[in-house]
Amino acid sequence: MFITALAGTVLIHAGSNVVNDYYDHLSGNDWVNPSPTPYSGGRQFIQRGILCPRATLGLGLLLLAAGGCIGIGIVAYTGSLFILALGLAGVLGGYFYTARPIQLGYRGVGEVVIGLLFGLLPVYGSYYLQGRSIDGLPLLPGLILSALIFLVILINEFPDRIADQQVGKRTLVVLFGPSTATRVYRTVLAATVALAGWQVCADIAGWAGLMYLLTLPLCIKAFNQVGLYLAGGADPLAANATTIKLHLVGGLCMAIGLVLDGRYTGPITYLRS
C-alpha cells in the first residue's frame, strides 16, 4: 500500500508540473521570462522546442490519469471516502493551479494551495492508509511540511516577479513586493521551528519534532540568504537551493522521527529514563 500510494502521488505531482508548463505557455508567462533559473521559470521545454504544446498537455494529462487510476484502485481496495476526497483534491488542485478558468496560482492563493496539496493532504492520506485512523498525531508534522513547500514556492517566485507581473500572475511576491514577501518567508520559516518545539514540549509526535530541530543550521542559513534578494548579494539564488534542501532534509528527519515515535515513548520521557 505504501509503494502504491507513493507511485500515485509521484505521478500526480509530475502531471501537475507538466500541465503547469502548458498553461504558463498559454498565458505567455514562460515566454516573457528573460532569465529562467534552475528553480523557476518553468522547464522551458516548449520554448526550446523539446516538446510541442499539444504533446506537453497530453503528457501532463496522461500522468494525472495514471496517478488517478492508482488512486481509484486504492479507493476500491479500502472503500474509503476520505481517500477519495483527498485524491480528487490532489488531482483537481494540481490541474487547476494554472489551468483555466480557475488558475489558482494566478489569484494570490497558489502558495497556500500548494502547501496544503503537497503537505497536509499527502501526510494525512499516507497516515490514514497505514493506520486506518484520522487523528491529531500527523497534524503538526503535516503543518511543518506544508510550510516548507510553501517556502519553496514563495522563494522561487522572487526571480519570476517581473514576468509574473506582465501576465497578471498575482503571486505573493507580486502582490506584496519583495520586502514584505521576505518578511513572510522569515515568519513562516520561524514558525516551523516553533511548531517543532511545541511537538517536543507537548510530547505529540515528539521525536519528529526533535529530529526536525536538527535542521536548525539550514533554517538559519535560509533565513539569512533570503535577504540577498533585497541586498543585491552575489548569489541571490542561494536561498532557493537552501530552501529546497531544507524541505527535503526536514521531511526525511520528521519521517525518521515518526518511526522513532512508533518504537519508543516520547523524547522527553525516553531521555529522562
N, C-alpha and C positions, 0 to 999 in steps of 0.2 A: 504493500500500500504506500509506503514511504517513497519508493522508487517511482511508482506510477504517478503519484501526486507531484513529485519533483519534475518528472518529464512534462506533465501537463502545464505546470507553472512556467517552466522554461520556454515552452512553445508559445504560450500566450504572451509572455514577456517579449520574445523575439518578434512575434507578429505585430504587437503594438508598436515596436520601434520601426519596423519596416513600413507599416501603414502611416506612421508619423512622417516618414520621409516623403511619402507620396503626397500627403496633404500640405506639407510645408512647401513642396514643389508647386502645387496648385495656387497657393496663396502668394507665391513669389518669395517667401521667407528665405529659403536656402539660396535663391538666385541673387538676392541683393546683398547677401552677406559677403563682404570683401575679403574677410580673413577668417575662414573656419579654422577651428583648432582641433586637436585630438579629442577634446571633451565636448565640443559644442559645434553648432552649425550644420548638423546632420552628417551623414556618411558621404554625401556628395556623389552617390552612385549615378543618379540621374544626370547631374550637372557634368560629370566626367564621361558620360556615355557608356558606363559599365552596364547599366540596366535601363531599358526604356520605361517611361512612366507606367504603361499598362502592365508590364512584367513586374514592376515593383509592387503595384497594388495587388496583382494576382498572387505574388509570393506572400505578401502580408496576410491576405485573406486565407490562403492555404495554411499558413502557420497557426492562425487563430482557429481555423476549423479543426485542425489536428488536435490542438490543445483542448478545444471544446468537446471533441469526441471522447478524449480521455476523461474529461470531466463528467460526461454523460455516463460513461462506464462506471466511474466511482459512485455517482448518484444511484445508478441501478443496483450496485453491489451493497451500498449502505442504506438505501432508502431514505436518505437524509434531505429534508427540505432546506436545512441550514446550509449544507454544502452546495445545493442547487442555487440558493440565493447568492452565496459568495462567488460561485463560478460565473453566474450571469453578471454580477457587478464587475468582476475582473475583466471579462471579455468586452462588455459594453463600455466600461470606463476606459479600457485601453484603446478601443477603436475610436471612440468619440473624444479622445483627448485632443486630437487635431481635426477629426473628420467633421464635415459639415452635416447638419446645420448647428450642432451643439458647440463644438470647438472649445472644450473646457480649458485648454491651455492658452486660449486667446482671451479669456474673460476674467483673469485675475484670481482664478481658483485652482489652476492647474497644479501648482506646487502642493497644495493641501490634498487634492485628489490623488496625486501620485503617492504622497505619504501614506494615505490610507490603503490604496490598492497594492502597494509594494511593501507595506509594513504590517499594520494590524490585520488586514484581511488574510494574507497567507499565513501569518503566525497563528491566528485563531483557527483557520481552516486546517492547518497541519496538526495543531494541538487536538482538535476535535477528532480527526481521523485516527490519531494514535491513542487517545484516551477516552473517546466517546463521551465527553462531557464538556459543558460550557460553564466556565467559572472564571474567577478573577486572577488566577495564577499567571496566565500569559499577558495580562493587561500591561503591566509596567515594562517588561521586555519588548512587547509589541509597540508600545508608545515610543520607546527609545529607537527602535529600528525605523519607525515611521519618521521620527525627527531626523535621523541620519540620511535617509533617502531624500527627504525634503531639502536638506542642506546640499546634497549633491545636485539636485535640480536647480536650486537657487544660485549656487556658485557658478554653475555652467551658463547661467543667463547673463552674467556680467559681460563677457566678451561679445554676446549677441545683441546687446541693448540697442545699438543703432539700427541694425537690420530689423529687429522686432518692432521698433517704433515706426519704421517706414511702412510696414504692412498691417499696422494696427494690432499687433500681438501684445496684449496688456499683461505682461509678466509683472511680478512684484518689483523687479529692478526698474522696469519701465514706469510703473505706476508711482513708485516712491522715490526713485533715484538711487544712485549707488551708495550715498552716505547712509540713508535710512535703511536700505537693504543690508548694508554691512552691520548695522546695529541689530537688525532682525536675526541675521546669521549668528552673531555672537550670543544673543539672548537664547536662541534655540539650542545652540551648542552647549551653553552653560546649563540649560535645563536638562540635557541628557545626563550630565554628571550628577545633578541634584536628584533626578529620578533614580539613578543607580544607588546613590547614597541612601535614599528613602527605602529602597528594597533591602539594603543591608540592615539598616536600623530597625525596620519593621519585621525583618526575617521573612519576607514574602519573596520567594524565588531569590533568596539572599545570595546564594553562590553566583547566580547570573549577574546580579548587581556588582558583586565583588570582582568578578572577572572583567566586567566592563570597565571598572575603575583602573584596570591595568593599562587602558588606552589613554590615560590622562596625559602622558607626554605628547601623543598625537593630537589630543584636543587642544593643548596649549599651543602647539605648533600651528594648527589650522587657525586658531583664534588670532595669532599674530600675523599669519600670512595673508589673511583676508584684507588687512589694512594696506597691503601693497597696491591694491586696485586704486585706492584713494591717494596714496603717496607717490604713485608712479614708480614703483620698485622695478628692479632689473628683471625680475622673473615673476610677473603678475599672475601667471598660470600655475604657480607652485601650489596655491591654495586648492585648485581643482584636483590636482593629483593627491594631495594630502587628505582632502575630504573623501575621495573615493577609497583611499586606503583605510580611513577611519571607519567607513561604512562596512567594508569587508572584514577588517580585523575585529571591530566591535561586534558584528554579528556572529563571527566564529567564537569569540570569547564568551558571549552570552549563551551560545549553543552548548559549549563545554560546561559552562556554569549550570545549565539546566540538567545536564547529565549528572553533575555532582549533586545537585539538589535532589535527584531521584535516588542517590546512593547513600547520602549522609543526611544528618539533621542540618538545620540552617547553620550558616557560618559562625554566628555568634556563639550558639550553643556548642557547636563542634569544637571551636577553638578554645573555649573555656574548659571543655572536657579533656 
